[in-house]
Amino acid sequence: MAHGKNKKKKPTKSNLPSKVCLVCDRPFEWRKKWADCWDEVKYCSDRCRRRRSQVDTEA
């Protein structure tokens, strides 16, 4: 029994997808909890998600 031959390699930080938050314009990276809904994620945090209406009215 050889160790490590059938293990999947963990993704490194350098090859994780990233997006830019629509509210604060900061980049944020993919998180495991977003694995099923990454296409719908628009905000980097709950705080930015709550502030989205303030940003829409300022523009």
C-alpha positions as CSV (number, residue, x, y, z in Angstrom):
1,M,0.0,0.0,0.0
2,A,1.7,3.1,-1.2
3,H,0.9,6.4,0.4
4,G,-0.1,9.4,-1.6
5,K,-0.5,7.8,-5.0
6,N,-4.3,8.1,-5.3
7,K,-4.6,11.4,-3.5
8,K,-6.1,14.4,-5.3
9,K,-4.0,17.5,-5.1
10,K,-5.5,20.4,-3.3
11,P,-5.9,23.5,-5.4
12,T,-3.4,26.2,-4.6
13,K,-4.3,29.8,-3.9
14,S,-2.7,30.9,-7.2
15,N,-5.2,29.0,-9.3
16,L,-8.5,29.8,-7.5
17,P,-11.0,31.8,-9.5
18,S,-11.6,35.4,-8.4
19,K,-14.1,38.2,-8.9
20,V,-14.4,41.9,-8.1
21,C,-17.1,42.9,-5.6
22,L,-19.8,45.1,-7.1
23,V,-20.0,47.3,-4.0
24,C,-16.4,47.8,-2.7
25,D,-14.5,47.0,-6.0
26,R,-12.1,44.7,-4.1
27,P,-11.1,41.3,-5.5
28,F,-12.2,38.2,-3.7
29,E,-11.5,34.5,-4.3
30,W,-13.6,31.4,-4.6
31,R,-14.5,29.8,-1.3
32,K,-15.6,26.2,-0.7
33,K,-19.0,27.3,0.6
34,W,-19.6,29.0,-2.8
35,A,-18.8,25.8,-4.8
36,D,-22.4,25.2,-5.9
37,C,-23.3,28.9,-6.6
38,W,-20.1,30.6,-7.7
39,D,-21.8,32.0,-10.9
40,E,-24.4,33.8,-8.8
41,V,-21.9,35.3,-6.2
42,K,-21.6,39.1,-6.7
43,Y,-20.5,40.4,-3.3
44,C,-17.4,39.6,-1.2
45,S,-19.2,39.7,2.2
46,D,-22.6,40.0,3.9
47,R,-21.8,43.6,4.7
48,C,-21.4,44.4,0.9
49,R,-24.5,42.4,0.1
50,R,-26.5,44.6,2.6
51,R,-25.0,47.8,1.2
52,R,-25.9,47.0,-2.4
53,S,-29.0,49.2,-2.3
54,Q,-27.0,52.2,-1.1
55,V,-24.6,51.8,-4.0
56,D,-27.4,51.5,-6.5
57,T,-29.0,54.8,-5.4
58,E,-25.7,56.7,-5.3
59,A,-25.0,56.1,-9.0
